[in-house]
Amino acid sequence: MEQLYGYGLYAISLFTMGGIYAVLTLGLNVQWGFAGLFNVGIAGFFGIGAYATAILTTAASQRHLGGYEMPYAVGFLAAMALSGVIAYAVGKVCLRLRSDYLAIATIGIAEIFRLILKNETWATNGPRGVSEVPKPFETLPEPWNHISFLLLVLAIVAIVYVLVEVARKSPWGRVMTAIRENETAAKAAGKNVEAFRMEGFVIGCMIMALAGALMAHYLKFVDPNVTEPLLATFLVWVMLIVGGSANNKGAILGAFLMWIVWSMTEILTGRLPDELAIRAAYVRIFLIGLALQIFLQKFPQGILPEKRPAAQGKSADRGVVGEP
Amino acid sequence: MSEFINFYFIPGVVLGSIYALGAIGITLTFGILRFANFAHGESMTLGVYFAWSMVQFSGLHPLVVMPAAMLATVIVVLGIDRVFYKPLREASVVMLVIASFGLMLMVRSVIQFTWGVQLKTVLPGIQMPYVIGDILRIAPKHVMIVAGALLLMYAVHYLLTYTKIGKAMRAMSDSAELARLTGIDTEKVVMATWIIGAALACAAGVFLAIDTQVETRMGFKLLLPMFAAAILGGVGRPYGALAGGLIIGLAEELSSYPWVGNEPLLNPGYKAGVAFAIMVGMLIWRPSGLFRGKVF
């Protein structure tokens, strides 16, 4: 019975983390799937969100800036707002150039953010990070505190999903697809390509910051490792490509699937003797990378391919535009 | 004055030469294969570990085993191109960038698996610096690095200016379409690009390892300055990458000199941010770079 309870708790943590990754992947889907924008600094925006809410909601401490003890909602909103502002600045510089430049600039932003976290110890406590971040529902008795937090995460996944799905099917979403597929044609149709791209980029970064904020409250702790590209950037890309770019359901499926694979294999390698276990961790990274390459080459559409919303009105009735 | 030259200017030139060598590979792949190669830093790390193993095995000086390490790196990089990049050549370029991003972590995980993550050195021991006229003190390793870098830069210059394949590479960088029309074998040019890029990356890595030490993240740390150097010089312009590398290396080192008062102008912890700041400035002011490179 006790063992079963342990498995239950493990499943809850698995789905909580999976949910946080689902939010991240949905954010990336708005950028890459909808707009074709190449962000490899996901970890940076994720970290910005995590630190913003951690500093705003945590009780006063000698070691870092804080003591505001704001409500969670303020932390979440501030995380998204700050990330949005930084994304706007990055976008202003890079969005008129091809995707590669945005990729270089976003990975740069993530690195600069890491430098700030490490050097401005008065605000961030440097490499030791901010601890004792409050967690919603933590006063409830176990296991209800974990279950409630899981439900909160799933609710946020659902809200973000509904919002981006509505956006995808809206005229806005269709302009995005048009720009991604043929920029010149979209421009010729009178669309302000740069403005649409900027909207997609900023919204995506705000969603990523929301995921970061959730993570900070879930772990009750943030340190500069949140900006490590491996877990927050690379894994999210693999999730989206495997699940299916431009398909929001695919993004969520990919997030949960790859997170389950990632953490289950950790249990397997954890059973190995110490020395082998450390090495096996690198094998896992390699295999996840290989999965990405296989999907890129053989199944670039992912598990759930993109479905274009059928145009509304007469043309759909006549079957001129829409799905094949 | 002597402090400025010995502790800021000379290290700046050394670092700049290393960035320059690395940036040539970045700018060539960007110009010819038309994608930003995120795995370039890992070619560098891989080359360093090959060199380290060879030094351990043979007991020779790292510069002596360097050509063999360069060859080994080139072979691996050509293999990676065949397996991972070639099948995507017809797809959109962004797929190549994603693939290179994945390869960055794959190659690093192989390095960490094979060699572990402990710090290593290729050239143990402390060397006495050469003292010239009371003021100038130059460490022998710095002389070696700059001389080696100059030699390799001259070799690249010769290759690009006087050889057939070098001319074909420049032609393809200027216009892939026209190059193909004139009968240039593009696959051969692609191969040459990888060979030059990987060999120079390995050399840059070995120089850096001689100057500092060997660690698995060294290539990744150089990635941003190398991109910055390539963009500063102009994408697709090898001479631009040389100039860009030197400027970025010098700017990083000189940024912590106490220009005003006694405090460093910029907290040395932010040194790595200098390259990024220069790159962003360049993207705003003149995305084509100093040498009128390409803008995609």
Chai-1 contact restraints between the chains, C-beta under 6 A:
chainA,res_idxA,chainB,res_idxB,connection_type,confidence,min_distance_angstrom,max_distance_angstrom,comment,restraint_id
A,F38,B,V94,contact,1.0,0.0,6.0,A-B,restraint_1
A,V40,B,F101,contact,1.0,0.0,6.0,A-B,restraint_2
A,V93,B,V280,contact,1.0,0.0,6.0,A-B,restraint_3
A,V93,B,L283,contact,1.0,0.0,6.0,A-B,restraint_4
A,V93,B,I284,contact,1.0,0.0,6.0,A-B,restraint_5
A,L97,B,P287,contact,1.0,0.0,6.0,A-B,restraint_6
A,R98,B,F296,contact,1.0,0.0,6.0,A-B,restraint_7
A,S99,B,V94,contact,1.0,0.0,6.0,A-B,restraint_8
A,D100,B,A36,contact,1.0,0.0,6.0,A-B,restraint_9
A,D100,B,V97,contact,1.0,0.0,6.0,A-B,restraint_10
A,A103,B,V97,contact,1.0,0.0,6.0,A-B,restraint_11
A,I104,B,A36,contact,1.0,0.0,6.0,A-B,restraint_12
A,I104,B,F227,contact,1.0,0.0,6.0,A-B,restraint_13
A,G108,B,L224,contact,1.0,0.0,6.0,A-B,restraint_14
A,G108,B,F276,contact,1.0,0.0,6.0,A-B,restraint_15
A,E111,B,L224,contact,1.0,0.0,6.0,A-B,restraint_16
A,I112,B,G273,contact,1.0,0.0,6.0,A-B,restraint_17
A,I112,B,F276,contact,1.0,0.0,6.0,A-B,restraint_18
A,L115,B,Y270,contact,1.0,0.0,6.0,A-B,restraint_19
A,L115,B,G273,contact,1.0,0.0,6.0,A-B,restraint_20
A,N119,B,G269,contact,1.0,0.0,6.0,A-B,restraint_21
A,F234,B,L105,contact,1.0,0.0,6.0,A-B,restraint_22
A,R279,B,F113,contact,1.0,0.0,6.0,A-B,restraint_23
A,Y282,B,S109,contact,1.0,0.0,6.0,A-B,restraint_24
A,Y282,B,Q112,contact,1.0,0.0,6.0,A-B,restraint_25
A,Y282,B,F113,contact,1.0,0.0,6.0,A-B,restraint_26
A,I285,B,L105,contact,1.0,0.0,6.0,A-B,restraint_27
A,I285,B,S109,contact,1.0,0.0,6.0,A-B,restraint_28
A,F286,B,M106,contact,1.0,0.0,6.0,A-B,restraint_29
A,F286,B,S109,contact,1.0,0.0,6.0,A-B,restraint_30
A,G289,B,G102,contact,1.0,0.0,6.0,A-B,restraint_31
A,G289,B,L105,contact,1.0,0.0,6.0,A-B,restraint_32
A,G289,B,M106,contact,1.0,0.0,6.0,A-B,restraint_33
A,L292,B,G102,contact,1.0,0.0,6.0,A-B,restraint_34
A,Q293,B,F84,contact,1.0,0.0,6.0,A-B,restraint_35
A,Q293,B,G102,contact,1.0,0.0,6.0,A-B,restraint_36
A,L296,B,M95,contact,1.0,0.0,6.0,A-B,restraint_37
A,L296,B,A99,contact,1.0,0.0,6.0,A-B,restraint_38
A,Q297,B,P87,contact,1.0,0.0,6.0,A-B,restraint_39
